[in-house]
Amino acid sequence: MDNLIPAGQHWSAKHYARDAGFVPALGAPLLALIDLQAGERVLDLGCGDGVLTTRLARTGADVTGLEPDPDMARAARARGISVMEQDAHDAFGESAFDAVFSNAALHWMRKPEQVLGHVHVALRPGGRFVAEQGGFGNVAAVVTALMAALEAQGHPTPARPVWDFPSVTGQRRRLEAAGFLVDEIALIPRPTPLPTGISGWLATFANPFLTAVPQPARASVLADCTRRLSVLHDAHEGWIADYVRLRFLARKPG
């Protein structure tokens, strides 16, 4: 089984809230797009610590989270969320949900076609799938700087992409191949301020790039990466990451 979380990535709910709390905070457009109704059964795919999941539940919908990381799942349960603690590459229901919601999770999944197939099966006929993930070009400067820092210091770079950041055309074709009708899909450039700077971002997300780097050498790689990323630092507004999001609404026919 391929894990939802790539090798080398470990989550801390506490650190995620501190360094990446902007991720759920910027989820309002996605919440509007799903337009939940009271009584609907909803799955939050990759619910993390449950911050957005609780906002889904306030609509009166019957919400379940899916989260493979134990620390994140515990944090979501502490908010009163029912959580399926499992990998999205394994099936999670058949005609069980009126809607599936996912924010900032799909790009971590190593076999996206397999996950989209599970979503299709889990939805009732006519059910909708609303998601936002990293899209083509997301954090391109950060990825380029990390790869350059690794190469400059003689360390291997990842043999495969760490994240899946598809284009509009690529993701539309995947969704249609899984059996969905795509109502809306778009790339959305979103320069994103980083509350704890690029160091906090790298501490939270860069581990998959560093799995082959000895622990004592990692600080030097990250320092070199930070130096290369000075173009993302504004003297007045601080660090701003080059985010590009892919947002879509798709439906299961029926």
C-alpha positions in Angstrom: 0.0 0.0 0.0 1.3 3.5 -0.9 0.9 5.9 2.1 -1.0 9.1 1.7 2.0 10.8 3.4 5.2 10.6 1.4 8.3 9.1 3.0 10.0 11.6 5.4 6.9 13.7 6.1 5.7 13.7 9.6 3.0 15.9 11.0 2.6 17.7 14.3 -0.8 19.2 14.9 0.7 21.8 17.2 3.4 22.9 14.7 1.0 22.8 11.8 -1.4 25.1 13.5 1.5 27.5 14.3 3.3 27.4 10.9 0.6 26.6 8.5 -2.6 27.8 10.1 -3.2 30.0 7.0 -4.2 26.8 5.1 -7.6 26.3 6.7 -8.0 30.0 7.3 -8.0 30.6 3.5 -10.7 27.9 2.9 -13.7 30.2 2.8 -14.1 30.1 -1.0 -14.1 26.3 -1.0 -16.7 26.2 1.8 -18.9 28.5 -0.3 -18.5 26.3 -3.4 -19.6 23.1 -1.7 -22.8 24.9 -0.4 -23.7 22.2 2.2 -27.3 21.7 3.3 -28.4 20.5 6.7 -28.6 16.7 6.9 -26.2 16.0 4.1 -23.6 13.3 4.7 -20.1 14.7 3.9 -16.6 13.4 4.0 -13.7 15.7 4.6 -10.9 14.0 2.7 -7.5 14.7 4.5 -9.2 16.6 7.3 -6.0 17.3 9.2 -6.6 18.8 12.6 -10.3 19.4 11.8 -10.3 23.2 11.7 -12.2 23.4 8.4 -14.2 20.3 9.3 -15.8 22.0 12.2 -16.9 24.8 9.9 -18.5 22.2 7.6 -20.3 20.8 10.6 -21.8 24.2 11.5 -24.0 23.9 8.4 -25.9 21.1 10.1 -24.4 18.5 7.8 -23.3 15.1 9.1 -19.5 15.4 8.7 -16.9 12.7 8.9 -13.2 13.3 8.5 -10.6 11.0 6.9 -7.0 11.5 8.1 -4.1 9.0 8.2 -1.8 10.8 10.6 -2.5 9.8 14.2 -1.5 13.2 15.7 -3.7 15.1 13.3 -6.6 12.6 13.8 -6.4 13.1 17.5 -6.6 16.9 17.1 -9.6 16.6 14.9 -11.4 14.2 17.4 -10.6 16.7 20.2 -12.8 19.1 18.2 -15.7 16.6 18.2 -15.1 15.3 14.7 -15.7 11.7 13.8 -12.6 10.6 12.0 -11.8 7.6 9.8 -8.0 7.1 10.5 -6.9 5.6 7.3 -5.2 6.2 4.0 -7.2 7.6 1.1 -5.6 5.0 -1.2 -7.8 2.4 0.5 -11.6 2.4 -0.2 -13.7 4.5 2.2 -17.3 3.7 1.4 -19.8 3.0 -1.4 -22.6 5.5 -2.1 -22.1 6.7 1.4 -21.8 10.4 1.0 -23.7 13.3 -0.6 -20.5 15.3 -0.9 -16.7 14.9 -0.6 -14.7 17.9 0.4 -10.9 18.2 0.4 -8.6 21.1 1.1 -4.8 21.1 0.7 -4.6 17.2 0.8 -4.8 15.8 -2.7 -1.4 17.0 -3.7 0.1 14.7 -1.1 -1.4 11.5 -2.6 0.9 9.4 -4.6 -1.7 7.7 -6.8 -4.2 10.4 -7.5 -6.2 8.4 -10.0 -6.7 5.7 -7.4 -7.9 8.2 -4.9 -10.3 9.9 -7.3 -11.7 6.4 -8.1 -12.4 5.9 -4.4 -14.1 9.3 -4.2 -16.4 8.4 -7.1 -17.4 5.1 -5.5 -18.0 6.7 -2.1 -20.4 9.3 -3.5 -24.1 8.6 -4.1 -25.4 9.2 -7.6 -25.6 13.0 -8.1 -23.1 13.6 -5.3 -20.5 16.3 -5.6 -16.7 16.5 -5.1 -15.3 19.9 -4.1 -11.6 20.3 -3.6 -8.7 22.6 -3.6 -5.1 21.6 -3.9 -1.7 22.8 -5.1 -1.9 23.4 -8.8 0.6 23.7 -11.6 3.4 26.1 -10.6 2.6 26.0 -6.9 5.6 27.0 -4.7 7.8 26.7 -7.8 10.4 29.0 -6.4 10.6 27.1 -3.2 10.9 23.8 -4.9 13.6 25.2 -7.3 15.6 26.6 -4.3 15.4 23.4 -2.4 16.6 21.3 -5.3 19.4 23.8 -6.0 20.5 23.8 -2.4 20.6 20.0 -2.3 22.6 19.8 -5.6 25.0 22.6 -4.5 25.9 20.6 -1.3 26.2 17.3 -3.1 23.1 15.7 -1.7 20.6 13.7 -3.9 17.4 15.2 -5.0 14.1 13.3 -4.7 13.7 10.7 -7.5 10.1 11.6 -8.0 8.0 14.8 -7.4 7.3 15.3 -3.7 3.8 16.8 -4.5 1.2 16.4 -7.3 0.5 19.8 -8.7 -1.6 19.2 -11.8 -2.7 21.5 -14.5 -6.3 22.3 -15.3 -6.3 20.0 -18.3 -4.5 17.2 -16.5 -6.8 17.2 -13.5 -9.9 17.5 -15.7 -8.9 14.4 -17.6 -8.2 12.5 -14.4 -11.6 13.4 -13.0 -13.4 12.5 -16.2 -11.5 9.2 -16.4 -12.8 8.4 -12.9 -16.4 9.0 -14.1 -17.0 12.6 -12.9 -18.6 15.5 -14.8 -16.6 18.6 -14.1 -18.7 21.7 -13.5 -15.9 24.1 -12.5 -12.1 23.9 -12.5 -9.5 26.7 -12.4 -6.0 27.6 -11.4 -5.9 30.5 -8.9 -2.6 32.3 -8.2 -2.6 33.2 -4.5 0.6 34.9 -3.1 0.4 33.8 0.5 2.0 35.5 3.5 3.8 33.1 5.8 3.1 34.0 9.5 6.3 32.3 10.8 8.4 33.1 7.7 10.0 30.7 5.2 11.8 28.9 8.1 8.4 27.9 9.6 7.2 26.8 6.2 10.3 24.7 5.5 10.2 23.2 9.0 6.6 22.0 8.3 6.8 20.9 4.6 10.4 20.4 3.5 11.1 17.1 5.2 10.4 14.9 2.1 13.3 16.7 0.3 15.7 15.9 3.1 15.2 12.2 3.6 18.6 11.3 2.1 20.4 14.2 3.9 22.2 13.4 7.2 20.6 15.2 10.1 23.7 17.3 10.9 23.8 18.7 7.3 20.1 19.6 7.0 20.4 23.0 8.7 23.0 24.0 6.1 20.8 22.9 3.2 17.8 24.9 4.6 20.0 28.0 5.2 21.2 27.9 1.6 17.6 27.4 0.4 16.5 30.4 2.5 19.2 32.6 1.0 18.1 31.6 -2.5 14.5 32.5 -1.7 15.3 36.1 -0.7 13.1 37.2 -3.7 10.1 36.1 -1.7 10.8 38.4 1.2 9.4 41.9 1.2 10.8 44.5 3.6 7.3 45.6 4.6 5.1 42.5 4.4 7.6 39.7 5.2 7.8 36.3 3.5 5.2 35.6 0.8 5.1 32.2 -0.8 4.3 31.7 -4.5 1.1 29.6 -4.1 -1.1 28.6 -7.0 -4.2 26.6 -6.1 -6.3 24.3 -8.3 -10.0 24.4 -7.3 -12.7 22.3 -8.8 -16.3 21.1 -8.4 -17.2 17.8 -10.0 -20.3 15.6 -9.8 -21.0 11.9 -10.0 -23.7 11.4 -12.7 -27.1 10.2 -11.6 
